[in-house]
């Protein structure tokens, strides 16, 4: 923002020797009028403060939590698999009824100014019914629950928001293969898979900007996955790019409207062995509503719908997320 110039007044009143008069003020005065000092410089207009909101449910925020502060955020989701996206982006039958309940616990702490760290610990429970063809012993239904892949993320704010530029934050994350991905039981019809099997290293940028009345968010990340061995053999999974966009619109009172568009896009492998897994992609939309109950507690509800994809499931997932800050 361009700052107004500050007025300077010279009143030089030094006497060089006895009998010399004071140097007159630079500003000319009207004869007979009292001398007036100029007023204080005009202050620049301050940027309007961004309203407090819950933030997006899936898209990551850019402003780190304050130093020494702690927040806990559970997110619950119940996903209904409606179709299977094929290699040619078409929808196909899933061959049964599949559902998945997820419960993620996110723990965030402000280590230093502009630096936060958080851990996400997920629990996943899967169901399958009316499966065709049936399992090895004629099973058509199964269920299984276990820990998912744990995530550790560091975020550092590089640029603070001004009237013209957004907040820009660097992100570095690692997913650990803590979920089940091998030694699977064929009688469970595949529902005992709760993890990906690879270490996933992610680097990218988060952006955030208040453009009244909207609060805008964006994520651009690149993720590399390590090779791993499962029951089918050695896997060399593809790298992938994540692109997320979100917007909040504060309503009357404590309510905030939310809309998110999230996606991932598989690439090749930047390093190491050539990928031997099929490429995938997924584009989803999430409309939601937030309620700012108190200064420390808020919650949000939304429904994530997978719109387009390739070699992935099409899922409709109602989501409930809450956050409490200490």
C-alpha positions in Angstrom: 0.0 0.0 0.0 1.4 3.4 -0.9 2.0 5.5 2.3 1.2 9.3 2.4 4.2 11.7 2.6 5.0 13.0 6.1 5.1 16.8 6.4 8.3 18.2 7.9 8.5 21.6 9.6 11.8 23.3 10.2 11.8 25.8 13.1 15.6 26.5 13.1 16.1 28.5 16.2 19.9 28.4 16.7 21.6 31.7 17.5 25.0 32.1 15.7 26.1 34.9 17.9 24.8 37.5 20.3 22.4 40.0 18.7 21.4 37.8 15.8 17.7 37.1 15.4 16.2 33.6 15.1 15.9 32.1 11.6 12.3 32.6 10.4 10.1 29.5 9.9 10.1 28.0 6.4 6.3 28.1 6.3 5.1 31.6 5.5 2.5 33.1 7.8 -0.3 35.5 7.1 0.4 38.8 8.9 -1.5 39.0 12.1 -2.5 35.3 12.0 -1.4 33.0 14.9 1.2 30.4 14.0 -0.2 26.9 13.7 1.8 23.6 13.6 0.5 21.2 11.0 -1.5 18.2 12.2 -0.3 14.7 12.5 0.3 12.8 9.2 -2.7 11.0 7.9 -2.7 7.3 8.7 -3.1 4.8 5.9 -6.4 3.1 5.7 -6.1 -0.2 7.6 -7.0 -3.5 5.8 -10.4 -4.8 7.0 -9.9 -7.7 9.4 -10.9 -11.2 8.0 -13.8 -12.8 9.9 -13.1 -15.8 12.0 -14.2 -19.0 10.4 -13.8 -22.8 10.8 -11.9 -23.1 7.5 -12.4 -25.7 4.8 -12.9 -29.3 5.7 -10.5 -30.9 3.2 -8.6 -28.0 1.7 -5.7 -27.0 4.0 -5.5 -23.4 5.4 -2.4 -21.2 5.0 -2.3 -19.2 8.3 -0.4 -21.2 11.0 -1.8 -21.5 14.5 -0.2 -19.0 17.0 3.0 -20.0 18.8 2.2 -22.1 21.9 -1.4 -22.7 20.9 -2.9 -26.2 20.5 -5.9 -27.4 18.6 -7.7 -30.8 18.3 -9.9 -31.6 15.4 -11.9 -34.8 14.9 -13.5 -35.4 11.5 -16.0 -38.1 10.8 -17.0 -39.4 7.4 -19.3 -42.2 6.1 -18.6 -42.9 2.4 -21.0 -44.7 0.1 -19.3 -46.1 -3.0 -21.7 -45.5 -5.9 -19.7 -46.5 -8.9 -16.2 -47.3 -10.2 -14.4 -45.0 -12.5 -12.7 -46.9 -15.3 -9.5 -46.3 -17.3 -11.6 -44.3 -19.9 -13.3 -42.1 -17.2 -16.6 -44.0 -17.4 -18.7 -45.1 -14.5 -19.0 -48.9 -14.0 -20.7 -51.2 -11.4 -18.8 -51.8 -8.2 -19.9 -55.4 -8.0 -21.5 -54.9 -4.6 -22.4 -52.5 -1.9 -19.4 -50.9 -0.2 -19.2 -48.4 2.6 -16.4 -46.9 4.7 -16.4 -45.0 8.0 -13.4 -42.8 8.7 -12.5 -41.1 12.0 -9.5 -38.8 11.7 -8.0 -37.0 14.7 -5.9 -34.0 13.9 -3.6 -32.5 16.6 -2.0 -29.1 15.8 0.6 -27.1 17.7 2.3 -23.8 17.1 6.0 -24.4 17.5 7.2 -20.9 16.7 6.0 -17.8 15.0 4.7 -18.7 11.5 5.5 -22.4 12.1 3.0 -25.1 13.0 3.1 -28.9 13.0 0.2 -31.3 13.0 -0.4 -35.0 13.1 -3.4 -36.8 11.6 -4.3 -40.2 13.0 -7.1 -42.0 11.1 -9.2 -45.0 11.9 -11.1 -46.7 9.1 -13.9 -49.3 9.2 -15.1 -50.9 5.9 -18.2 -52.9 5.0 -19.1 -54.9 1.9 -22.4 -56.7 1.1 -24.1 -58.3 -2.0 -20.6 -58.8 -3.5 -20.4 -60.6 -6.9 -18.6 -62.8 -7.6 -18.5 -64.1 -4.0 -15.4 -64.9 -2.0 -13.5 -68.3 -2.0 -16.0 -69.8 0.5 -19.1 -68.2 -1.0 -18.8 -65.0 1.1 -20.9 -62.1 -0.1 -20.4 -59.7 2.9 -17.6 -58.7 5.1 -16.4 -56.0 7.5 -13.1 -54.9 8.9 -11.6 -51.9 10.9 -8.0 -50.8 11.5 -5.7 -47.9 11.8 -5.1 -45.9 8.5 -1.9 -44.2 7.3 -0.7 -41.6 9.8 0.3 -38.1 8.5 2.9 -35.7 9.9 2.9 -32.1 8.4 5.0 -29.0 8.9 3.7 -25.6 7.6 5.7 -22.4 7.5 4.3 -19.0 6.5 6.5 -17.4 3.8 4.4 -14.3 3.0 1.9 -12.5 5.2 -1.3 -11.3 3.7 -1.5 -7.6 2.7 -4.1 -5.6 0.8 -2.8 -7.0 -2.5 -1.0 -10.2 -1.8 -2.2 -13.5 -0.2 -0.8 -15.4 2.6 1.7 -18.0 1.2 2.7 -21.0 3.3 5.2 -23.8 2.5 4.1 -27.3 3.4 6.1 -30.5 3.9 4.4 -33.7 4.9 5.0 -37.4 5.3 2.4 -40.2 5.3 3.5 -43.4 7.1 2.3 -46.8 6.0 0.6 -47.6 9.3 -2.6 -49.0 7.7 -3.0 -52.6 6.6 -2.0 -53.3 3.0 -0.7 -56.9 2.9 -1.3 -60.3 4.5 -4.9 -59.8 3.4 -7.6 -62.3 4.0 -9.5 -63.2 0.8 -12.6 -64.1 2.8 -12.8 -60.4 3.7 -13.4 -59.4 0.1 -10.8 -56.6 0.1 -12.3 -54.6 2.9 -9.3 -55.2 5.2 -7.3 -52.7 3.1 -6.9 -49.5 5.2 -3.5 -48.2 4.0 -1.6 -47.5 0.9 1.6 -49.3 1.7 4.0 -46.5 0.7 5.7 -43.7 2.5 4.4 -40.5 0.8 6.5 -37.4 0.8 4.7 -34.2 -0.1 5.9 -30.6 -0.7 3.8 -27.7 -1.8 2.2 -24.3 -1.2 -1.0 -23.1 0.5 -2.5 -19.8 -0.3 -5.2 -17.8 1.5 -6.8 -14.3 0.7 -9.7 -12.3 2.1 -11.5 -10.6 -0.8 -14.6 -9.2 1.0 -17.0 -10.9 1.4 -15.2 -14.2 0.4 -12.3 -16.0 2.0 -10.4 -17.9 -0.6 -8.0 -20.9 -0.2 -5.8 -22.9 -2.5 -3.4 -25.9 -2.3 -0.8 -27.0 -4.8 1.2 -30.1 -3.7 3.5 -32.6 -5.3 3.7 -36.1 -3.7 6.2 -38.9 -4.2 5.6 -42.4 -3.1 8.1 -45.1 -2.2 8.1 -48.6 -3.6 6.6 -51.3 -1.5 5.8 -55.0 -1.5 2.3 -56.4 -0.9 0.6 -59.8 -1.5 0.7 -59.2 -5.3 4.4 -58.4 -5.5 6.6 -55.3 -5.8 4.8 -52.0 -6.4 6.2 -48.8 -7.8 3.3 -46.3 -7.3 3.0 -43.1 -9.2 3.7 -39.6 -8.0 0.7 -37.4 -7.9 -0.3 -33.7 -7.8 -3.0 -32.3 -5.5 -5.0 -29.2 -6.5 -7.6 -27.9 -4.0 -9.7 -24.7 -4.1 -12.1 -23.5 -1.5 -14.2 -20.4 -0.7 -16.1 -19.3 2.4 -18.9 -16.8 2.6 -19.8 -15.5 6.1 -23.6 -15.4 6.6 -25.6 -13.7 9.3 -24.7 -14.4 12.9 -22.3 -17.3 13.4 -22.9 -19.2 10.2 -20.5 -19.5 7.2 -21.2 -21.1 3.8 -18.5 -23.3 2.3 -17.7 -24.6 -1.1 -14.6 -26.8 -2.0 -13.3 -28.3 -5.2 -10.6 -30.9 -4.6 -8.6 -33.1 -6.9 -5.5 -35.3 -7.4 -3.8 -36.2 -10.7 -1.4 -39.1 -11.1 2.0 -38.6 -12.9 4.9 -40.8 -13.6 7.8 -41.3 -11.1 10.2 -38.4 -10.7 12.9 -40.7 -9.3 13.5 -44.4 -9.2 12.0 -47.4 -11.0 9.3 -46.8 -13.7 5.8 -46.9 -12.3 3.9 -50.2 -12.7 0.5 -49.1 -11.4 -2.3 -47.6 -13.6 -2.7 -43.8 -13.6 -5.5 -42.4 -11.6 -7.3 -39.1 -11.1 -10.3 -37.8 -9.1 -12.2 -34.5 -9.1 -14.7 -33.8 -6.2 -16.9 -31.1 -4.9 -18.0 -30.3 -1.4 -20.7 -27.9 -0.4 -20.9 -27.3 3.4 -22.0 -25.1 6.3 -20.0 -23.9 9.3 -21.1 -22.8 12.8 -18.8 -20.7 14.9 -20.1 -21.7 18.4 -17.5 -19.9 20.5 -14.1 -18.3 20.1 -12.6 -21.7 20.9 -15.1 -24.2 19.4 -16.6 -24.5 16.0 -17.9 -27.2 13.7 -18.7 -27.8 10.0 -20.8 -30.2 8.0 -20.5 -31.0 4.3 -21.0 -33.7 1.7 -18.1 -34.6 -0.6 -19.2 -35.9 -4.0 -16.7 -37.5 -6.5 -17.6 -36.1 -9.9 -15.0 -37.4 -12.3 -12.3 -39.9 -12.1 -10.0 -42.5 -13.6 -9.2 -45.9 -12.0 -10.8 -44.9 -8.7 -14.0 -45.2 -6.8 -16.9 -42.8 -7.0 -17.9 -42.0 -3.4 -20.5 -39.8 -1.7 -19.3 -38.9 1.8 -21.1 -36.8 4.4 -18.5 -35.2 6.7 -18.7 -33.7 10.2 -15.7 -31.9 11.6 -15.2 -30.1 14.9 -12.3 -28.1 16.2 -11.4 -26.9 19.7 -8.5 -24.5 20.3 -6.7 -24.2 23.6 
